[in-house]
Each structure stands twice: as structure tokens, then as C-alpha cells.
Amino acid sequence: DCVVPGPPLRTDWGAAGPPELWRRQVGTGYSSPIVVSGRLIVLHREADEEIVLCCDARTGITVWEYRYPSSFRCEVNYTSGPYSTPASDGERVYTIGAEGRMHCLQITTGQVLWEKDLKAQFDAPLRLYGIGHSPLIWGDRLYVNVGGNAEQTGIVCFDKHSGNIEWSATDDAASYATPRIARIHDQDCLFVLNHQHAVALNPHDGIEWWRIPLSIRIVDAENAVSPLVYQDIVAFASYGNGTVCSRILPGGMKEELWFSRRALTTQYTPMVCIGGYAYGFHCGDHSYRCIELASGELVWRDKGKLKRSMVGVTGDAMILFDENGRLAAVEIDPTQFKLLSMSQPLFGGEKCFASPAFSELRIYLRSERELLCLDLSAAPFSDGR
């Protein structure tokens, strides 16, 4: 839900940004870092190898790394991966490479516990940006938006310990959106945005409840926004189609609340909802917007300096990391846009498409060359900022 747990983080800084704690080199990719029990995990690429890197989150020093070959080449002017963000349950780390190599690694040592070749096993095609969906852990299960051509392998549920298949469902192609699970009306609901549809299923057995057509029609475009869930409302944003918002009814069924191409439709950046108001970047005019989620009514929009941004909610503010590598803080206010802070580009103007990670009053950011750790503690900055 993009909400950072724990005490509010500091949101007042100047052009230099928050104090830098450490910086280190990494390879290419849009995979976001994650932090688990003091370890930072990031999936990146150097030459023809994808690398699962584990380093000390406080120092950036390497603890272990696991390498394997990758020959994927993106045919448009973007990175050749990897794109998928790792997931961890605290004991294991799950990663998916651009060619569909999925690994379960022991978090303390990097030992491979099991692995899958999604392309070979499920005939999962390499889309324009390769395979880039991120896995979802829920209990003892791992949910993956595989999009296989093999029958009924659009969504596959694995046993996270063994890698055995628990169930699979749909014949839809994959997207770049991570599935979401929410408990609504005392019932667990699995929401998946794939290449053709928004789908709701029972996460226990894969039984499909309903689907909404949201097939991509734009060349070189993909569905890439994870579903937004707020109370009993779910919203799906599809690039080129628009955003559809529904209320979930008892039993898993839905009633559509609204559909719009003009209210708030993001391309790949997440929407967040606070107090019934959704915030995000509209891909039509690249403005930052606030809408009332239940109605889709536009409340305000701002076409300022910020470009498409990833987000973390802390206290009364949203921390935004935009594609130009700037870190900003915006007040949570459904009546107006109020910028609290904005840094200069922190990576020399390089494009940044990975989400930040937040842990223990720190924020972790990456470009396709560097990984950066900044201090967001509430203590006064040493230079007086």
C-alpha cells in the first residue's frame, strides 16, 4: 500500500537532499531494492549476468551475491533488465530475472533452495521488456503473474518452501504489475492486472470470480500498475485504457463505481489512497493529481517540476522519488498541492525507474549505476538543514 510503517520520517531538506550515509556501484535494471532484517537485497545486471546482491543495509558492504547468465536484450531504448523486484519472508528471498529464471535463495548465505525456468516450464513468452512481474508472498504461498502459453498458467500459485505448484488459473498473458491480496468482508481476495484483464480470484484455490477487459492497444506499452486496494474498493489503472474502480461485495462479487481515461490513469507509478483520496501521476499530461476514490472526481492537479514518481507515505506527507532522480516531499492534503521539499537530481541526471525502499529511518534509492542510502531520521541535520 506504499505506507511506511514506524515513526514519521523527516521531510524537510534542501537541494542537496537528506544526509548521505553511503553510496556504492551496482549494475543495470529497474528492480527495486528491499530491506529485510538488516540486509539489503537488490537484483541487477552486469554484462551478461544477472546478480542477486545482498549487502549490509547500514554500510552497503557486500554479504553475498548469486550470479547466473542472461542474454535478454530489450529492443527499445530502455534497460535490458532485470525488472522484477525481489520478495522475502525473512528466511528466503525470491527473485525473477528478465528471461524468467526464478530462484528461491536462503537469505543468510545466498544458497539456492530451488529454482524454476518460467519460460521453459510454462512457455512464458519474453514480452518487449522481458519477464518483469514481481512475486507476491502470502502465508506459505508464492503468487506469480506468469502469463504462460501452457494451458491455465496465466497466474501460478507455488508452495514457497518447495516450489511445487498449488494451483494455476487463467489463459491471460503477463503484465508488469504485482498481484495484491486483501481481506474484504471477511474473505480473502486476490487481484491481478494482467495484459488483457483485471481479474479477481480466490487466493486459496484460484477460482475466478470476475474479470474486466483492459487489454493493451498501444504499441510498446504494457500494464504495469499494481491494483490499488482501499477498504472495500479496488482500482485498476491500464495505460491507454483508463482506470476502472469497483466496490467489492460480500462473496467476492463487485459493482463498478466508475471508469475514466481522464481522472487518474498512471503508466507504471503506483497510486496511493489516504482518507478516501487517491494520489498519483496522470499519464495524459504527466500531472500529479488527487481524486476522490469512490467517485473518480478530480480534486486538484499540479504540473510542476516533478516527473513520474514512486512513492512512500509517512506521517502527513508523501515522499516521492521521480524518474530524474529527485527526492521530494508533498503534504497529504486533499484540498491543495503543497511541496515541502525537493532535492536536485541525486544521480547526476540519470533516469531512475525503481521504487525506493524504507527501513529504520533510512531510504534506499538506485539508478542503473549506483545504490544510495540516505538518512531520514528526525534528528537535526549536522549541517544545519
Disulfide bonds with the S-S distance in Angstrom:
none
